[in-house]
Amino acid sequence: MQFNLKRILKALLLSTSEPLSIKDIQAVITRFHQEAERWKKDSDEVGEAISEGAEQSLMQELISQVPTLLTATQIRDAMEAIERDLREANEVMRLVQGPRGYQMACSPEFADWVRLLRGETRPTRLSRPTIETLAIIAYRQPVTRSEIESIRGVSVDGAVGRLLEHDLIAVIGRADLPGRPIQYGTTEKFLEYTGIKSVDELPSSDVLSPNQINDWLHKKDEDDLTDRDMGLPEEIAKQPASGSSFD
């Protein structure tokens, strides 16, 4: 019997449908040593004759191998190794890391088969205007509907409603402004949708940086902004506006 962290982590991942956090894994190691202490105490009370048996010897060997403290770095390294092994072996399973921890998931190429098994409909794709609205909320949050419309230049009622329906955004408060308008922010499902652990991992964006958005909001009251003013690439700036309709 040997302590193999990768194999133990695989077993833990496959034993639950919930994300497995680093703290969850460390708690398992702690409980193992707590039970080991009780086992050693019981063995001492029973006597040397039993404690020298084959089973007891194997248990003692295992206890000596399991570290009393498993660091977050050790767990992350082992998880990365598992993810790499699964990918290189082209397994049907993939290891993904979300905001709440690690989780085994089916490889994307088999997603339709799983969907058919569950009797689910094909997921609806978000339209470009909806994605643009989601991006503004993600980078600007907390943000009000009027602020989003000031940046996009069109009504966002349809886009905001669609994002709320898909649980990608949620009401997170009210702005300290006349009328106390509702503020929106992204949800945990948004993190899962984008494959990141926190909004801090969003790529930096010159177009959507909070400072520039604040400047645009103030400037919007003075004159109209073009796509070029907002820092969009030349080829995009030449394209016609997407309009105010939403898919």
CYANA upper distance limits for C-alpha pairs under 8 A (distance plus 0.5 A):
  1 MET  CA     58 LEU  CA      6.82
  1 MET  CA     59 MET  CA      8.41
  1 MET  CA     61 GLU  CA      8.15
  1 MET  CA     62 LEU  CA      6.84
  2 GLN  CA     61 GLU  CA      8.41
  2 GLN  CA     62 LEU  CA      6.48
  2 GLN  CA     65 GLN  CA      7.80
  3 PHE  CA     62 LEU  CA      6.88
  3 PHE  CA     65 GLN  CA      6.54
  3 PHE  CA     66 VAL  CA      6.69
  4 ASN  CA      8 ILE  CA      6.73
  5 LEU  CA      9 LEU  CA      6.55
  5 LEU  CA     78 ALA  CA      7.55
  6 LYS  CA     10 LYS  CA      6.72
  6 LYS  CA     78 ALA  CA      6.27
  6 LYS  CA     79 MET  CA      7.80
  6 LYS  CA     81 ALA  CA      8.36
  6 LYS  CA     82 ILE  CA      7.19
  7 ARG  CA     11 ALA  CA      6.79
  8 ILE  CA     12 LEU  CA      6.76
  9 LEU  CA     13 LEU  CA      6.56
  9 LEU  CA     79 MET  CA      8.20
 10 LYS  CA     14 LEU  CA      6.64
 10 LYS  CA     82 ILE  CA      8.35
 11 ALA  CA     15 SER  CA      6.61
 12 LEU  CA     16 THR  CA      7.40
 13 LEU  CA     17 SER  CA      8.28
 13 LEU  CA     19 PRO  CA      8.45
 13 LEU  CA     20 LEU  CA      7.27
 13 LEU  CA    102 TYR  CA      8.14
 13 LEU  CA    103 GLN  CA      6.71
 13 LEU  CA    104 MET  CA      6.76
 14 LEU  CA    104 MET  CA      7.39
 17 SER  CA    103 GLN  CA      7.97
 18 GLU  CA    103 GLN  CA      7.51
 19 PRO  CA     98 GLY  CA      8.18
 19 PRO  CA    100 ARG  CA      6.40
 19 PRO  CA    101 GLY  CA      5.42
 19 PRO  CA    102 TYR  CA      5.65
 19 PRO  CA    103 GLN  CA      5.41
 20 LEU  CA     24 ASP  CA      6.66
 20 LEU  CA     25 ILE  CA      7.73
 20 LEU  CA    100 ARG  CA      7.69
 20 LEU  CA    101 GLY  CA      5.35
 20 LEU  CA    102 TYR  CA      5.42
 20 LEU  CA    103 GLN  CA      6.76
 21 SER  CA     25 ILE  CA      7.07
 21 SER  CA    100 ARG  CA      6.70
 21 SER  CA    101 GLY  CA      4.62
 21 SER  CA    102 TYR  CA      6.67
 22 ILE  CA     26 GLN  CA      6.74
 22 ILE  CA     72 ALA  CA      6.80
 22 ILE  CA     75 ILE  CA      7.40
 22 ILE  CA    101 GLY  CA      7.50
 23 LYS  CA     27 ALA  CA      6.51
 24 ASP  CA     28 VAL  CA      6.98
 25 ILE  CA     29 ILE  CA      7.08
 26 GLN  CA     30 THR  CA      6.78
 26 GLN  CA     69 LEU  CA      8.11
 26 GLN  CA     70 LEU  CA      6.73
 26 GLN  CA     71 THR  CA      8.37
 27 ALA  CA     31 ARG  CA      6.68
 28 VAL  CA     32 PHE  CA      6.65
 29 ILE  CA     33 HIS  CA      6.99
 29 ILE  CA     66 VAL  CA      8.42
 29 ILE  CA     68 THR  CA      7.68
 29 ILE  CA     69 LEU  CA      8.14
 29 ILE  CA     70 LEU  CA      7.91
 30 THR  CA     34 GLN  CA      6.78
 30 THR  CA     68 THR  CA      7.68
 30 THR  CA     69 LEU  CA      8.42
 31 ARG  CA     35 GLU  CA      6.65
 32 PHE  CA     36 ALA  CA      6.60
 33 HIS  CA     37 GLU  CA      6.61
 33 HIS  CA     63 ILE  CA      8.05
 33 HIS  CA     68 THR  CA      7.60
 34 GLN  CA     38 ARG  CA      7.03
 35 GLU  CA     39 TRP  CA      6.61
 36 ALA  CA     40 LYS  CA      6.63
 36 ALA  CA     63 ILE  CA      7.43
 37 GLU  CA     41 LYS  CA      6.69
 38 ARG  CA     42 ASP  CA      6.66
 39 TRP  CA     43 SER  CA      6.59
 40 LYS  CA     44 ASP  CA      6.67
 41 LYS  CA     45 GLU  CA      6.89
 42 ASP  CA     46 VAL  CA      6.78
 43 SER  CA     47 GLY  CA      6.78
 43 SER  CA     48 GLU  CA      8.20
 43 SER  CA     50 ILE  CA      7.83
 43 SER  CA     51 SER  CA      6.16
 44 ASP  CA     48 GLU  CA      7.52
 44 ASP  CA     51 SER  CA      7.88
 46 VAL  CA     50 ILE  CA      7.39
 46 VAL  CA     51 SER  CA      8.18
 47 GLY  CA     51 SER  CA      6.93
 48 GLU  CA     52 GLU  CA      6.57
 49 ALA  CA     53 GLY  CA      7.76
 50 ILE  CA     56 GLN  CA      8.18
 51 SER  CA     56 GLN  CA      6.04
 51 SER  CA     57 SER  CA      7.96
 52 GLU  CA     56 GLN  CA      6.75
 52 GLU  CA     57 SER  CA      6.87
 53 GLY  CA     57 SER  CA      6.74
 54 ALA  CA     58 LEU  CA      6.81
 55 GLU  CA     59 MET  CA      6.75
 56 GLN  CA     60 GLN  CA      6.62
 57 SER  CA     61 GLU  CA      6.71
 58 LEU  CA     62 LEU  CA      6.74
 59 MET  CA     63 ILE  CA      6.67
 60 GLN  CA     64 SER  CA      6.81
 61 GLU  CA     65 GLN  CA      7.06
 62 LEU  CA     66 VAL  CA      6.95
 70 LEU  CA     74 GLN  CA      7.03
 70 LEU  CA     75 ILE  CA      7.64
 71 THR  CA     75 ILE  CA      6.97
 72 ALA  CA     76 ARG  CA      6.58
 73 THR  CA     77 ASP  CA      6.52
 74 GLN  CA     78 ALA  CA      6.71
 75 ILE  CA     79 MET  CA      6.62
 76 ARG  CA     80 GLU  CA      6.58
 77 ASP  CA     81 ALA  CA      6.74
 78 ALA  CA     82 ILE  CA      6.77
 79 MET  CA     83 GLU  CA      6.67
 79 MET  CA     95 LEU  CA      8.42
 80 GLU  CA     84 ARG  CA      6.59
 81 ALA  CA     85 ASP  CA      6.58
 82 ILE  CA     86 LEU  CA      6.70
 82 ILE  CA     95 LEU  CA      7.85
 83 GLU  CA     87 ARG  CA      6.70
 83 GLU  CA     94 ARG  CA      7.02
 83 GLU  CA     95 LEU  CA      5.69
 83 GLU  CA     96 VAL  CA      8.23
 84 ARG  CA     88 GLU  CA      6.52
 85 ASP  CA     89 ALA  CA      6.50
 86 LEU  CA     90 ASN  CA      6.57
 86 LEU  CA     91 GLU  CA      5.79
 86 LEU  CA     93 MET  CA      7.34
 86 LEU  CA     94 ARG  CA      6.72
 86 LEU  CA     95 LEU  CA      8.17
 87 ARG  CA     91 GLU  CA      6.89
 87 ARG  CA     94 ARG  CA      7.42
 91 GLU  CA    107 SER  CA      8.24
 92 VAL  CA    106 CYS  CA      6.44
 92 VAL  CA    107 SER  CA      5.75
 92 VAL  CA    110 PHE  CA      7.96
 93 MET  CA    104 MET  CA      7.01
 93 MET  CA    105 ALA  CA      6.13
 93 MET  CA    106 CYS  CA      5.15
 93 MET  CA    107 SER  CA      5.82
 94 ARG  CA    104 MET  CA      6.28
 94 ARG  CA    105 ALA  CA      5.74
 94 ARG  CA    106 CYS  CA      6.41
 94 ARG  CA    107 SER  CA      6.09
 95 LEU  CA    102 TYR  CA      7.38
 95 LEU  CA    103 GLN  CA      6.31
 95 LEU  CA    104 MET  CA      5.23
 95 LEU  CA    105 ALA  CA      6.68
 96 VAL  CA    102 TYR  CA      6.26
 96 VAL  CA    103 GLN  CA      5.97
 96 VAL  CA    104 MET  CA      6.81
 96 VAL  CA    105 ALA  CA      7.32
 97 GLN  CA    101 GLY  CA      6.10
 97 GLN  CA    102 TYR  CA      4.93
 97 GLN  CA    103 GLN  CA      6.85
 97 GLN  CA    195 GLY  CA      8.20
 97 GLN  CA    196 ILE  CA      8.31
 97 GLN  CA    197 LYS  CA      7.75
 98 GLY  CA    102 TYR  CA      6.75
 98 GLY  CA    103 GLN  CA      8.19
 98 GLY  CA    191 LEU  CA      7.65
 98 GLY  CA    192 GLU  CA      6.53
 98 GLY  CA    195 GLY  CA      7.09
 98 GLY  CA    196 ILE  CA      6.77
 98 GLY  CA    197 LYS  CA      5.64
 99 PRO  CA    188 GLU  CA      7.57
 99 PRO  CA    191 LEU  CA      7.23
 99 PRO  CA    192 GLU  CA      7.83
 99 PRO  CA    196 ILE  CA      7.48
 99 PRO  CA    197 LYS  CA      4.58
 99 PRO  CA    198 SER  CA      6.85
100 ARG  CA    197 LYS  CA      8.21
106 CYS  CA    110 PHE  CA      7.16
106 CYS  CA    111 ALA  CA      7.29
107 SER  CA    111 ALA  CA      7.33
110 PHE  CA    114 VAL  CA      7.09
111 ALA  CA    115 ARG  CA      6.63
112 ASP  CA    116 LEU  CA      6.65
112 ASP  CA    122 ARG  CA      8.36
113 TRP  CA    117 LEU  CA      6.79
114 VAL  CA    118 ARG  CA      6.84
115 ARG  CA    119 GLY  CA      6.58
115 ARG  CA    120 GLU  CA      5.74
115 ARG  CA    121 THR  CA      7.68
115 ARG  CA    122 ARG  CA      7.97
116 LEU  CA    120 GLU  CA      6.70
116 LEU  CA    121 THR  CA      8.45
126 LEU  CA    130 THR  CA      6.55
126 LEU  CA    131 ILE  CA      6.78
126 LEU  CA    247 ASP  CA      8.44
127 SER  CA    131 ILE  CA      6.76
127 SER  CA    246 PHE  CA      7.63
127 SER  CA    247 ASP  CA      6.35
128 ARG  CA    132 GLU  CA      6.62
129 PRO  CA    133 THR  CA      6.72
129 PRO  CA    159 ALA  CA      7.43
129 PRO  CA    242 SER  CA      7.84
129 PRO  CA    246 PHE  CA      7.13
130 THR  CA    134 LEU  CA      6.66
130 THR  CA    159 ALA  CA      5.21
130 THR  CA    160 VAL  CA      7.97
130 THR  CA    162 ARG  CA      8.06
130 THR  CA    163 LEU  CA      7.89
130 THR  CA    246 PHE  CA      7.80
131 ILE  CA    135 ALA  CA      6.63
132 GLU  CA    136 ILE  CA      6.89
133 THR  CA    137 ILE  CA      6.84
133 THR  CA    148 ILE  CA      7.57
133 THR  CA    152 ARG  CA      8.25
133 THR  CA    156 VAL  CA      7.80
133 THR  CA    159 ALA  CA      7.12
133 THR  CA    160 VAL  CA      7.85
134 LEU  CA    138 ALA  CA      6.57
134 LEU  CA    163 LEU  CA      7.86
134 LEU  CA    169 ILE  CA      8.35
135 ALA  CA    139 TYR  CA      6.74
136 ILE  CA    140 ARG  CA      6.23
136 ILE  CA    141 GLN  CA      8.34
136 ILE  CA    148 ILE  CA      7.30
136 ILE  CA    208 LEU  CA      7.26
137 ILE  CA    141 GLN  CA      5.67
137 ILE  CA    142 PRO  CA      7.70
137 ILE  CA    143 VAL  CA      6.73
137 ILE  CA    148 ILE  CA      7.95
137 ILE  CA    184 TYR  CA      7.37
137 ILE  CA    185 GLY  CA      6.53
137 ILE  CA    186 THR  CA      7.45
138 ALA  CA    185 GLY  CA      7.13
138 ALA  CA    186 THR  CA      6.44
138 ALA  CA    199 VAL  CA      7.77
139 TYR  CA    208 LEU  CA      6.87
139 TYR  CA    209 SER  CA      7.37
139 TYR  CA    210 PRO  CA      7.47
140 ARG  CA    208 LEU  CA      8.09
140 ARG  CA    209 SER  CA      8.17
140 ARG  CA    210 PRO  CA      6.36
140 ARG  CA    213 ILE  CA      8.25
141 GLN  CA    183 GLN  CA      8.27
141 GLN  CA    184 TYR  CA      6.96
141 GLN  CA    185 GLY  CA      5.57
141 GLN  CA    186 THR  CA      8.02
142 PRO  CA    172 ILE  CA      7.78
142 PRO  CA    173 GLY  CA      8.36
142 PRO  CA    183 GLN  CA      5.99
142 PRO  CA    184 TYR  CA      5.94
142 PRO  CA    185 GLY  CA      5.82
143 VAL  CA    147 GLU  CA      6.91
143 VAL  CA    148 ILE  CA      7.55
143 VAL  CA    183 GLN  CA      5.47
143 VAL  CA    184 TYR  CA      5.85
143 VAL  CA    185 GLY  CA      7.41
144 THR  CA    148 ILE  CA      6.96
144 THR  CA    175 ALA  CA      7.85
144 THR  CA    181 PRO  CA      6.96
144 THR  CA    182 ILE  CA      6.32
144 THR  CA    183 GLN  CA      5.00
144 THR  CA    184 TYR  CA      6.65
145 ARG  CA    149 GLU  CA      6.74
145 ARG  CA    156 VAL  CA      7.74
145 ARG  CA    181 PRO  CA      8.46
145 ARG  CA    182 ILE  CA      7.94
145 ARG  CA    183 GLN  CA      7.79
145 ARG  CA    184 TYR  CA      8.30
146 SER  CA    150 SER  CA      6.55
147 GLU  CA    151 ILE  CA      6.92
147 GLU  CA    217 LEU  CA      7.63
148 ILE  CA    152 ARG  CA      6.68
148 ILE  CA    156 VAL  CA      7.82
149 GLU  CA    153 GLY  CA      5.80
149 GLU  CA    154 VAL  CA      6.04
149 GLU  CA    155 SER  CA      6.28
149 GLU  CA    156 VAL  CA      6.66
150 SER  CA    154 VAL  CA      8.15
150 SER  CA    217 LEU  CA      6.86
150 SER  CA    220 LYS  CA      7.38
151 ILE  CA    213 ILE  CA      7.84
151 ILE  CA    216 TRP  CA      7.57
151 ILE  CA    217 LEU  CA      7.39
154 VAL  CA    243 GLY  CA      7.74
154 VAL  CA    244 SER  CA      5.98
155 SER  CA    244 SER  CA      6.62
156 VAL  CA    160 VAL  CA      6.44
156 VAL  CA    244 SER  CA      8.28
157 ASP  CA    161 GLY  CA      6.58
158 GLY  CA    162 ARG  CA      6.67
158 GLY  CA    245 SER  CA      8.40
158 GLY  CA    246 PHE  CA      6.58
159 ALA  CA    163 LEU  CA      6.70
159 ALA  CA    246 PHE  CA      7.13
160 VAL  CA    164 LEU  CA      6.63
161 GLY  CA    165 GLU  CA      6.61
162 ARG  CA    166 HIS  CA      6.81
163 LEU  CA    167 ASP  CA      6.64
163 LEU  CA    168 LEU  CA      5.83
163 LEU  CA    169 ILE  CA      6.29
164 LEU  CA    168 LEU  CA      6.66
164 LEU  CA    169 ILE  CA      5.89
164 LEU  CA    170 ALA  CA      6.62
167 ASP  CA    187 THR  CA      7.40
167 ASP  CA    189 LYS  CA      7.06
167 ASP  CA    190 PHE  CA      8.14
168 LEU  CA    186 THR  CA      6.39
168 LEU  CA    187 THR  CA      5.98
168 LEU  CA    188 GLU  CA      8.13
168 LEU  CA    189 LYS  CA      6.17
168 LEU  CA    190 PHE  CA      5.22
169 ILE  CA    184 TYR  CA      7.06
169 ILE  CA    185 GLY  CA      5.96
169 ILE  CA    186 THR  CA      4.74
169 ILE  CA    187 THR  CA      5.73
169 ILE  CA    190 PHE  CA      7.66
170 ALA  CA    184 TYR  CA      6.14
170 ALA  CA    185 GLY  CA      6.18
170 ALA  CA    186 THR  CA      6.72
170 ALA  CA    187 THR  CA      6.86
171 VAL  CA    182 ILE  CA      7.21
171 VAL  CA    183 GLN  CA      6.35
171 VAL  CA    184 TYR  CA      5.19
171 VAL  CA    185 GLY  CA      7.00
172 ILE  CA    182 ILE  CA      8.30
172 ILE  CA    183 GLN  CA      6.36
172 ILE  CA    184 TYR  CA      6.04
172 ILE  CA    185 GLY  CA      6.53
173 GLY  CA    182 ILE  CA      6.53
173 GLY  CA    183 GLN  CA      5.67
173 GLY  CA    184 TYR  CA      7.69
174 ARG  CA    180 ARG  CA      5.96
174 ARG  CA    181 PRO  CA      5.94
174 ARG  CA    182 ILE  CA      4.97
174 ARG  CA    183 GLN  CA      5.65
175 ALA  CA    180 ARG  CA      5.81
175 ALA  CA    181 PRO  CA      6.04
175 ALA  CA    182 ILE  CA      6.88
175 ALA  CA    183 GLN  CA      6.68
176 ASP  CA    180 ARG  CA      6.33
176 ASP  CA    181 PRO  CA      8.42
177 LEU  CA    181 PRO  CA      7.39
186 THR  CA    190 PHE  CA      6.51
186 THR  CA    191 LEU  CA      8.49
187 THR  CA    191 LEU  CA      7.37
188 GLU  CA    192 GLU  CA      7.00
189 LYS  CA    193 TYR  CA      6.48
190 PHE  CA    194 THR  CA      6.65
191 LEU  CA    195 GLY  CA      6.26
191 LEU  CA    196 ILE  CA      5.71
191 LEU  CA    197 LYS  CA      6.62
191 LEU  CA    198 SER  CA      6.98
191 LEU  CA    199 VAL  CA      7.90
192 GLU  CA    196 ILE  CA      7.06
192 GLU  CA    197 LYS  CA      8.28
196 ILE  CA    201 GLU  CA      6.90
196 ILE  CA    202 LEU  CA      8.12
197 LYS  CA    201 GLU  CA      7.56
198 SER  CA    202 LEU  CA      8.22
204 SER  CA    209 SER  CA      7.90
205 SER  CA    209 SER  CA      6.12
206 ASP  CA    212 GLN  CA      8.21
206 ASP  CA    231 GLY  CA      7.82
207 VAL  CA    212 GLN  CA      7.75
207 VAL  CA    230 MET  CA      6.67
207 VAL  CA    231 GLY  CA      6.07
207 VAL  CA    232 LEU  CA      7.36
208 LEU  CA    212 GLN  CA      7.32
208 LEU  CA    213 ILE  CA      6.79
209 SER  CA    213 ILE  CA      6.75
210 PRO  CA    214 ASN  CA      6.65
211 ASN  CA    215 ASP  CA      6.86
212 GLN  CA    216 TRP  CA      6.65
213 ILE  CA    217 LEU  CA      6.64
214 ASN  CA    218 HIS  CA      6.93
215 ASP  CA    219 LYS  CA      6.57
216 TRP  CA    220 LYS  CA      6.24
216 TRP  CA    225 LEU  CA      8.29
216 TRP  CA    230 MET  CA      8.34
217 LEU  CA    221 ASP  CA      7.66
218 HIS  CA    222 GLU  CA      7.98
219 LYS  CA    223 ASP  CA      6.89
219 LYS  CA    224 ASP  CA      8.44
219 LYS  CA    225 LEU  CA      8.43
220 LYS  CA    224 ASP  CA      6.34
220 LYS  CA    225 LEU  CA      7.15
225 LEU  CA    229 ASP  CA      6.35
225 LEU  CA    230 MET  CA      7.63
226 THR  CA    230 MET  CA      7.09
226 THR  CA    237 ALA  CA      8.28
227 ASP  CA    231 GLY  CA      7.13
227 ASP  CA    232 LEU  CA      6.16
227 ASP  CA    236 ILE  CA      8.27
227 ASP  CA    237 ALA  CA      5.56
228 ARG  CA    232 LEU  CA      5.92
228 ARG  CA    233 PRO  CA      7.71
228 ARG  CA    234 GLU  CA      7.56
228 ARG  CA    237 ALA  CA      6.10
232 LEU  CA    236 ILE  CA      6.80
232 LEU  CA    237 ALA  CA      6.48
233 PRO  CA    237 ALA  CA      6.62
234 GLU  CA    238 LYS  CA      6.89
235 GLU  CA    239 GLN  CA      7.33
